[in-house]
Amino acid sequence: MLKLNPKFDLHGDVVCDILRKEASVCRLKEYSEAVDTCILNIERDGCILYSWKGATGTTRIGKYDSNTKQNKLLYTFDKQVCVSSCSLNKEETLLAVSLAQNTRGEERLKPISKCLTLLIEIHPINNTKVLKAVDCRVKVQFLHSETDRRSVLESHLLLLTEDGYADLYHVLLTRHEGYRVVMANPERLSKTAERIVEDFCWVQWDGHTQRVYYLTHNDKFMMRCVQFYPNYNCETVLELPLELPANLFHTVKFVNLGFDHYHMARPEQELVRFEVFTDKIGSMCVCYSQPLEDKHELIYTVVLVHKDCRKTFRVSLGSDQSPQKAACLHPLFIPIGYHILVYLQDNFLHCINTRQQEMLCHSLFLSGVDVDLGLQCQSANITVLHAEEESSLSLLDLASGRIHTAEINPAFLLQLLRSDTPRCPSSKADPQRLAALHWLLVYMGNDPNLELKIIEWLCDNVYAFESFDQIQEFILASLYRISYEKSLSLDKVMPYSSVLDKKTQLSSIALQQCPCRVTVMLFVHVQARSLQGFWAELQWNTERTKYLDAVPNPRYRTSHIQADWDKLSSERRQSSHMNHIEENTKKVLSMVDTWCLDKKLVPLFQEEDHQQRALIGLTVDKLREHLNRHLPRLGKKKIDSLVVNYVAKLVAKVKKFLILGAGRKDP
């Protein structure tokens, strides 16, 4: 289902270069020994930190620059060590390293700590400062501000420990001998430490947005988020109570904080996937699976914070699961577009629509031979690299050290549209077709060749389905693409599907495939002092959701204009209202004409048709009024532009569909 494009290969991009360096050190023509390379971290700018153990009995740390495709040696330890976590400051002057120390064999009687955390000056002097020596593992991460200053005399380092607390070190730098930048008063580093988080059982670092999400558990679970700002100040901006099983985490679980060869939970204990995904226009999804009680059934939950609801799904896994295999059944959550993909290898693939959650038939549930995601590895080895600011995502295969960019394969969705699969009766295939059609048109609808293939399918199947009107779905989904990237709050007020107005069995069919329980939350607390960016959008979306849930029929429907249309049709003479309607029409038709200047298409109106012109102008007027009433925050100028664009696209889509449909021999 996914289309994967190679982005990084540890062997091809790094190991081959390391082998050349090792051959040079050993004065060999070719070095063929294993170098034991491991990915340690991926920083905000995309640089990949890695370590390797070479022939000289040392451990080295290097950096791969994803922009220049070049490797750079950062630091060399004079003996072989086990690096469990690593981070590089933006100026590349400081390296934070966490070492897992050997506590076995002859050293077991010595008072040695399990983890040693170091701060190293990698340029120019190589001073080393011990930050922590503790009996729990520590994850290190430098904050990366977006500042454009060339000379920065401070760095800020986040330390998160397996004991469940997080400290922030403020490292002051100074110029030495005019040009060398070194640590100022390294002996006082411990006094700069600031306790940021206390007593967490799960933590996730989002490097692109500079946020820490974490869970605490006293009487109940509470998820909070700490936002770090460009000036390195931070504050808790979100509190979200969650109803989770009490035994969800036996030990602290780290997410996206370096890439170990081992997990944070003990091997004999079940691993739980719990992840947070956000989008810049103000959506937040909290995804988690629950420990299996019944080995033949999987339960997982997606909390749609922006929609103020929680959806819990139950999926039957069949009776052929062995106890050993069933104990490891935790799904992989992948955000792509406005869907969350829930993938359980060899079992099912569930694509959950996180924006139009009212009806399950707009989500996609696949099982059997359709489950193949296109990944050539075990899902347990996959880490999702998701950036809120970017439309694409990447998948890291920890076993092979490969990174792929991932996108939905349109050929797979087209196959779902066209297939009359014998294993699935037509009525049960309709929800799949409906979800695939919307995904193609909304998320991938900027491809004219793809749109033409969809229209051809529509023309061949005009009367094939009773459960939904394909032509209406084509038009509404195509138009929804205009608004879905503008504001998340538009989801509840703009037309989306004809199924919402029909008495259909599609949702009940989808529910049989994947039973779902929906719970309204009503307890999100966004608490930043001065809301801006994502947090302002999230708060607005949650407030609008509660408001629109209380409003009868908030979604715009064409029936809204019926009374005004009857009144307008009865007017005999020109009036100021008619002039206003005509001005709306002129705006729309001028855009349609502009779009079609380079295409030899027949005019929309073969002759002057005052009724059609009036209907177009009235549609603009009523839709503008509807949005101004429910979403005043968008502003009149933005709403006016959106509405005119929307109606112009409506006219153009109808025109294009009629022309292409009429041009086929067998419409």
SULZI-V641352 format. One record per residue. N is the residue number from 0. D_LAST is the distance of its C-alpha to the last C-alpha in Angstrom with 1 decimal. Layout:
BEGIN
n:N d_last:D_LAST
n:N d_last:D_LAST
END
This chain:
BEGIN
n:0 d_last:30.2
n:1 d_last:32.3
n:2 d_last:32.3
n:3 d_last:36.0
n:4 d_last:37.6
n:5 d_last:41.4
n:6 d_last:43.5
n:7 d_last:47.1
n:8 d_last:48.8
n:9 d_last:52.4
n:10 d_last:53.5
n:11 d_last:52.0
n:12 d_last:52.6
n:13 d_last:55.9
n:14 d_last:57.6
n:15 d_last:57.7
n:16 d_last:59.4
n:17 d_last:61.8
n:18 d_last:62.8
n:19 d_last:63.7
n:20 d_last:65.9
n:21 d_last:67.6
n:22 d_last:68.4
n:23 d_last:70.0
n:24 d_last:72.0
n:25 d_last:73.2
n:26 d_last:73.7
n:27 d_last:71.6
n:28 d_last:69.3
n:29 d_last:66.6
n:30 d_last:66.5
n:31 d_last:64.8
n:32 d_last:65.9
n:33 d_last:63.7
n:34 d_last:63.6
n:35 d_last:62.2
n:36 d_last:59.7
n:37 d_last:58.3
n:38 d_last:55.9
n:39 d_last:57.8
n:40 d_last:55.8
n:41 d_last:53.0
n:42 d_last:54.2
n:43 d_last:52.3
n:44 d_last:52.0
n:45 d_last:50.4
n:46 d_last:53.6
n:47 d_last:54.2
n:48 d_last:57.7
n:49 d_last:58.8
n:50 d_last:62.1
n:51 d_last:63.5
n:52 d_last:66.7
n:53 d_last:68.1
n:54 d_last:71.0
n:55 d_last:73.7
n:56 d_last:73.6
n:57 d_last:71.9
n:58 d_last:68.8
n:59 d_last:66.9
n:60 d_last:64.2
n:61 d_last:61.7
n:62 d_last:58.8
n:63 d_last:55.5
n:64 d_last:54.1
n:65 d_last:50.3
n:66 d_last:50.2
n:67 d_last:52.8
n:68 d_last:52.3
n:69 d_last:56.1
n:70 d_last:58.4
n:71 d_last:61.6
n:72 d_last:64.6
n:73 d_last:65.5
n:74 d_last:68.4
n:75 d_last:70.5
n:76 d_last:72.4
n:77 d_last:75.5
n:78 d_last:74.8
n:79 d_last:71.8
n:80 d_last:70.4
n:81 d_last:67.4
n:82 d_last:65.3
n:83 d_last:63.3
n:84 d_last:62.0
n:85 d_last:62.1
n:86 d_last:61.1
n:87 d_last:61.7
n:88 d_last:62.4
n:89 d_last:60.3
n:90 d_last:63.3
n:91 d_last:63.8
n:92 d_last:67.5
n:93 d_last:67.5
n:94 d_last:66.3
n:95 d_last:66.3
n:96 d_last:66.6
n:97 d_last:66.9
n:98 d_last:68.7
n:99 d_last:68.8
n:100 d_last:72.4
n:101 d_last:73.8
n:102 d_last:75.7
n:103 d_last:76.4
n:104 d_last:79.2
n:105 d_last:82.4
n:106 d_last:81.0
n:107 d_last:80.4
n:108 d_last:83.8
n:109 d_last:83.5
n:110 d_last:82.4
n:111 d_last:79.1
n:112 d_last:76.1
n:113 d_last:72.7
n:114 d_last:70.9
n:115 d_last:72.2
n:116 d_last:70.4
n:117 d_last:71.4
n:118 d_last:70.8
n:119 d_last:71.4
n:120 d_last:71.9
n:121 d_last:70.1
n:122 d_last:71.0
n:123 d_last:73.8
n:124 d_last:76.5
n:125 d_last:74.9
n:126 d_last:76.7
n:127 d_last:75.6
n:128 d_last:75.9
n:129 d_last:75.5
n:130 d_last:73.4
n:131 d_last:73.4
n:132 d_last:74.9
n:133 d_last:73.7
n:134 d_last:73.0
n:135 d_last:69.3
n:136 d_last:66.5
n:137 d_last:65.5
n:138 d_last:62.3
n:139 d_last:62.8
n:140 d_last:60.4
n:141 d_last:61.2
n:142 d_last:59.6
n:143 d_last:57.7
n:144 d_last:57.7
n:145 d_last:55.5
n:146 d_last:58.6
n:147 d_last:58.9
n:148 d_last:62.6
n:149 d_last:63.9
n:150 d_last:67.1
n:151 d_last:66.8
n:152 d_last:70.0
n:153 d_last:68.6
n:154 d_last:66.3
n:155 d_last:65.2
n:156 d_last:64.8
n:157 d_last:63.3
n:158 d_last:64.9
n:159 d_last:63.3
n:160 d_last:65.4
n:161 d_last:64.8
n:162 d_last:67.4
n:163 d_last:64.9
n:164 d_last:65.9
n:165 d_last:64.8
n:166 d_last:67.2
n:167 d_last:66.5
n:168 d_last:69.0
n:169 d_last:69.6
n:170 d_last:70.8
n:171 d_last:72.7
n:172 d_last:73.1
n:173 d_last:75.6
n:174 d_last:76.3
n:175 d_last:79.1
n:176 d_last:81.0
n:177 d_last:78.7
n:178 d_last:75.5
n:179 d_last:75.3
n:180 d_last:73.3
n:181 d_last:74.8
n:182 d_last:75.0
n:183 d_last:77.4
n:184 d_last:79.8
n:185 d_last:78.0
n:186 d_last:80.6
n:187 d_last:79.4
n:188 d_last:75.7
n:189 d_last:76.0
n:190 d_last:77.2
n:191 d_last:74.0
n:192 d_last:71.9
n:193 d_last:70.1
n:194 d_last:68.8
n:195 d_last:65.2
n:196 d_last:64.1
n:197 d_last:66.2
n:198 d_last:65.6
n:199 d_last:61.9
n:200 d_last:60.4
n:201 d_last:57.2
n:202 d_last:56.4
n:203 d_last:53.5
n:204 d_last:53.8
n:205 d_last:51.0
n:206 d_last:52.2
n:207 d_last:49.5
n:208 d_last:50.3
n:209 d_last:54.0
n:210 d_last:53.9
n:211 d_last:55.6
n:212 d_last:54.0
n:213 d_last:56.5
n:214 d_last:57.1
n:215 d_last:60.5
n:216 d_last:61.5
n:217 d_last:64.4
n:218 d_last:63.8
n:219 d_last:60.0
n:220 d_last:57.7
n:221 d_last:57.1
n:222 d_last:54.8
n:223 d_last:56.0
n:224 d_last:55.0
n:225 d_last:57.4
n:226 d_last:56.1
n:227 d_last:58.0
n:228 d_last:57.9
n:229 d_last:58.5
n:230 d_last:62.2
n:231 d_last:62.4
n:232 d_last:63.1
n:233 d_last:61.2
n:234 d_last:60.6
n:235 d_last:59.0
n:236 d_last:55.9
n:237 d_last:54.2
n:238 d_last:55.4
n:239 d_last:53.1
n:240 d_last:54.6
n:241 d_last:52.8
n:242 d_last:53.2
n:243 d_last:53.7
n:244 d_last:55.5
n:245 d_last:59.1
n:246 d_last:59.2
n:247 d_last:56.2
n:248 d_last:58.3
n:249 d_last:61.5
n:250 d_last:62.2
n:251 d_last:60.9
n:252 d_last:57.4
n:253 d_last:56.5
n:254 d_last:52.9
n:255 d_last:52.1
n:256 d_last:55.8
n:257 d_last:56.3
n:258 d_last:55.3
n:259 d_last:57.9
n:260 d_last:58.1
n:261 d_last:58.8
n:262 d_last:57.6
n:263 d_last:59.6
n:264 d_last:59.7
n:265 d_last:62.1
n:266 d_last:60.6
n:267 d_last:61.5
n:268 d_last:59.7
n:269 d_last:56.0
n:270 d_last:54.1
n:271 d_last:52.0
n:272 d_last:49.0
n:273 d_last:49.3
n:274 d_last:47.5
n:275 d_last:46.6
n:276 d_last:43.6
n:277 d_last:43.2
n:278 d_last:40.9
n:279 d_last:42.2
n:280 d_last:40.4
n:281 d_last:42.4
n:282 d_last:41.0
n:283 d_last:43.3
n:284 d_last:42.6
n:285 d_last:45.5
n:286 d_last:44.6
n:287 d_last:46.9
n:288 d_last:47.2
n:289 d_last:50.0
n:290 d_last:52.6
n:291 d_last:51.7
n:292 d_last:53.7
n:293 d_last:51.5
n:294 d_last:50.8
n:295 d_last:47.6
n:296 d_last:46.0
n:297 d_last:45.2
n:298 d_last:45.4
n:299 d_last:44.2
n:300 d_last:43.9
n:301 d_last:42.1
n:302 d_last:43.8
n:303 d_last:41.6
n:304 d_last:44.4
n:305 d_last:42.3
n:306 d_last:40.7
n:307 d_last:44.1
n:308 d_last:43.1
n:309 d_last:43.7
n:310 d_last:41.2
n:311 d_last:42.8
n:312 d_last:40.9
n:313 d_last:42.1
n:314 d_last:40.6
n:315 d_last:42.0
n:316 d_last:42.9
n:317 d_last:43.8
n:318 d_last:47.3
n:319 d_last:47.6
n:320 d_last:48.7
n:321 d_last:52.2
n:322 d_last:54.6
n:323 d_last:55.0
n:324 d_last:51.3
n:325 d_last:50.5
n:326 d_last:53.2
n:327 d_last:51.2
n:328 d_last:47.8
n:329 d_last:47.1
n:330 d_last:43.6
n:331 d_last:42.7
n:332 d_last:41.3
n:333 d_last:39.1
n:334 d_last:37.9
n:335 d_last:34.7
n:336 d_last:32.7
n:337 d_last:33.2
n:338 d_last:33.3
n:339 d_last:36.3
n:340 d_last:35.7
n:341 d_last:38.2
n:342 d_last:38.6
n:343 d_last:40.9
n:344 d_last:41.1
n:345 d_last:40.1
n:346 d_last:39.4
n:347 d_last:36.5
n:348 d_last:34.6
n:349 d_last:34.1
n:350 d_last:32.2
n:351 d_last:33.5
n:352 d_last:31.9
n:353 d_last:35.1
n:354 d_last:33.8
n:355 d_last:31.5
n:356 d_last:33.7
n:357 d_last:33.2
n:358 d_last:30.8
n:359 d_last:31.0
n:360 d_last:27.3
n:361 d_last:26.9
n:362 d_last:29.3
n:363 d_last:28.6
n:364 d_last:30.9
n:365 d_last:30.9
n:366 d_last:33.5
n:367 d_last:34.2
n:368 d_last:32.7
n:369 d_last:30.5
n:370 d_last:33.7
n:371 d_last:34.5
n:372 d_last:34.8
n:373 d_last:35.5
n:374 d_last:39.2
n:375 d_last:41.7
n:376 d_last:44.6
n:377 d_last:45.8
n:378 d_last:44.4
n:379 d_last:48.1
n:380 d_last:48.7
n:381 d_last:45.9
n:382 d_last:46.8
n:383 d_last:44.2
n:384 d_last:45.0
n:385 d_last:43.3
n:386 d_last:43.9
n:387 d_last:43.2
n:388 d_last:42.8
n:389 d_last:40.3
n:390 d_last:36.6
n:391 d_last:37.1
n:392 d_last:39.4
n:393 d_last:41.4
n:394 d_last:42.6
n:395 d_last:46.1
n:396 d_last:46.9
n:397 d_last:50.6
n:398 d_last:51.3
n:399 d_last:50.2
n:400 d_last:50.7
n:401 d_last:47.2
n:402 d_last:45.1
n:403 d_last:41.3
n:404 d_last:38.9
n:405 d_last:36.1
n:406 d_last:32.5
n:407 d_last:29.5
n:408 d_last:27.6
n:409 d_last:23.9
n:410 d_last:23.1
n:411 d_last:24.6
n:412 d_last:22.6
n:413 d_last:19.3
n:414 d_last:20.6
n:415 d_last:21.2
n:416 d_last:17.7
n:417 d_last:16.4
n:418 d_last:19.3
n:419 d_last:19.8
n:420 d_last:23.5
n:421 d_last:25.7
n:422 d_last:28.5
n:423 d_last:26.7
n:424 d_last:25.2
n:425 d_last:21.8
n:426 d_last:23.5
n:427 d_last:25.8
n:428 d_last:23.2
n:429 d_last:21.4
n:430 d_last:24.1
n:431 d_last:23.9
n:432 d_last:20.2
n:433 d_last:20.8
n:434 d_last:23.9
n:435 d_last:22.2
n:436 d_last:19.3
n:437 d_last:22.1
n:438 d_last:24.3
n:439 d_last:21.8
n:440 d_last:20.9
n:441 d_last:24.5
n:442 d_last:26.8
n:443 d_last:24.9
n:444 d_last:22.5
n:445 d_last:24.3
n:446 d_last:22.6
n:447 d_last:19.8
n:448 d_last:18.8
n:449 d_last:18.7
n:450 d_last:16.6
n:451 d_last:14.0
n:452 d_last:14.0
n:453 d_last:13.6
n:454 d_last:10.6
n:455 d_last:8.9
n:456 d_last:10.3
n:457 d_last:9.2
n:458 d_last:5.4
n:459 d_last:6.7
n:460 d_last:9.1
n:461 d_last:8.3
n:462 d_last:10.9
n:463 d_last:12.9
n:464 d_last:15.8
n:465 d_last:18.2
n:466 d_last:20.6
n:467 d_last:18.7
n:468 d_last:15.9
n:469 d_last:14.0
n:470 d_last:12.8
n:471 d_last:16.4
n:472 d_last:17.8
n:473 d_last:16.0
n:474 d_last:17.5
n:475 d_last:20.8
n:476 d_last:21.5
n:477 d_last:20.7
n:478 d_last:23.1
n:479 d_last:25.6
n:480 d_last:26.2
n:481 d_last:27.8
n:482 d_last:30.4
n:483 d_last:31.1
n:484 d_last:33.4
n:485 d_last:35.3
n:486 d_last:37.0
n:487 d_last:36.9
n:488 d_last:37.8
n:489 d_last:34.4
n:490 d_last:32.9
n:491 d_last:34.2
n:492 d_last:33.5
n:493 d_last:30.0
n:494 d_last:26.7
n:495 d_last:25.5
n:496 d_last:23.4
n:497 d_last:22.1
n:498 d_last:23.8
n:499 d_last:27.1
n:500 d_last:26.6
n:501 d_last:25.4
n:502 d_last:27.6
n:503 d_last:26.2
n:504 d_last:27.8
n:505 d_last:26.4
n:506 d_last:29.7
n:507 d_last:31.8
n:508 d_last:29.9
n:509 d_last:30.4
n:510 d_last:34.0
n:511 d_last:34.6
n:512 d_last:33.8
n:513 d_last:36.0
n:514 d_last:38.4
n:515 d_last:39.2
n:516 d_last:42.0
n:517 d_last:41.6
n:518 d_last:44.9
n:519 d_last:45.4
n:520 d_last:48.1
n:521 d_last:49.5
n:522 d_last:52.1
n:523 d_last:51.0
n:524 d_last:53.8
n:525 d_last:53.2
n:526 d_last:56.7
n:527 d_last:56.9
n:528 d_last:59.5
n:529 d_last:57.2
n:530 d_last:53.6
n:531 d_last:51.5
n:532 d_last:48.4
n:533 d_last:46.7
n:534 d_last:49.3
n:535 d_last:48.7
n:536 d_last:45.0
n:537 d_last:45.5
n:538 d_last:48.0
n:539 d_last:45.7
n:540 d_last:42.8
n:541 d_last:45.0
n:542 d_last:46.4
n:543 d_last:43.1
n:544 d_last:41.8
n:545 d_last:44.8
n:546 d_last:44.4
n:547 d_last:40.7
n:548 d_last:41.2
n:549 d_last:43.7
n:550 d_last:41.4
n:551 d_last:39.3
n:552 d_last:35.6
n:553 d_last:36.0
n:554 d_last:32.3
n:555 d_last:30.8
n:556 d_last:28.4
n:557 d_last:26.7
n:558 d_last:28.9
n:559 d_last:31.8
n:560 d_last:31.2
n:561 d_last:30.9
n:562 d_last:34.7
n:563 d_last:34.9
n:564 d_last:31.8
n:565 d_last:33.5
n:566 d_last:36.7
n:567 d_last:35.2
n:568 d_last:33.4
n:569 d_last:36.8
n:570 d_last:38.6
n:571 d_last:39.6
n:572 d_last:41.3
n:573 d_last:40.8
n:574 d_last:42.4
n:575 d_last:43.0
n:576 d_last:40.3
n:577 d_last:37.8
n:578 d_last:39.0
n:579 d_last:38.5
n:580 d_last:34.9
n:581 d_last:34.2
n:582 d_last:35.8
n:583 d_last:33.4
n:584 d_last:30.4
n:585 d_last:31.9
n:586 d_last:32.3
n:587 d_last:28.6
n:588 d_last:27.3
n:589 d_last:29.9
n:590 d_last:28.5
n:591 d_last:24.8
n:592 d_last:26.2
n:593 d_last:28.3
n:594 d_last:25.6
n:595 d_last:23.5
n:596 d_last:26.5
n:597 d_last:25.8
n:598 d_last:22.1
n:599 d_last:21.0
n:600 d_last:18.6
n:601 d_last:18.6
n:602 d_last:20.9
n:603 d_last:19.9
n:604 d_last:21.7
n:605 d_last:21.5
n:606 d_last:24.8
n:607 d_last:27.3
n:608 d_last:26.2
n:609 d_last:29.1
n:610 d_last:27.6
n:611 d_last:24.8
n:612 d_last:27.5
n:613 d_last:29.8
n:614 d_last:27.3
n:615 d_last:26.8
n:616 d_last:30.6
n:617 d_last:31.3
n:618 d_last:29.0
n:619 d_last:31.0
n:620 d_last:34.2
n:621 d_last:33.6
n:622 d_last:32.3
n:623 d_last:35.3
n:624 d_last:37.6
n:625 d_last:36.2
n:626 d_last:36.8
n:627 d_last:40.2
n:628 d_last:41.3
n:629 d_last:40.4
n:630 d_last:40.7
n:631 d_last:43.4
n:632 d_last:44.5
n:633 d_last:41.6
n:634 d_last:43.1
n:635 d_last:41.8
n:636 d_last:41.1
n:637 d_last:38.9
n:638 d_last:37.1
n:639 d_last:36.4
n:640 d_last:35.0
n:641 d_last:32.8
n:642 d_last:31.5
n:643 d_last:30.7
n:644 d_last:29.0
n:645 d_last:26.9
n:646 d_last:25.8
n:647 d_last:25.1
n:648 d_last:22.9
n:649 d_last:21.1
n:650 d_last:20.4
n:651 d_last:19.4
n:652 d_last:17.0
n:653 d_last:15.2
n:654 d_last:15.3
n:655 d_last:14.1
n:656 d_last:11.1
n:657 d_last:10.1
n:658 d_last:10.9
n:659 d_last:9.3
n:660 d_last:5.9
n:661 d_last:6.5
n:662 d_last:7.9
n:663 d_last:5.5
n:664 d_last:6.1
n:665 d_last:3.8
n:666 d_last:0.0
END
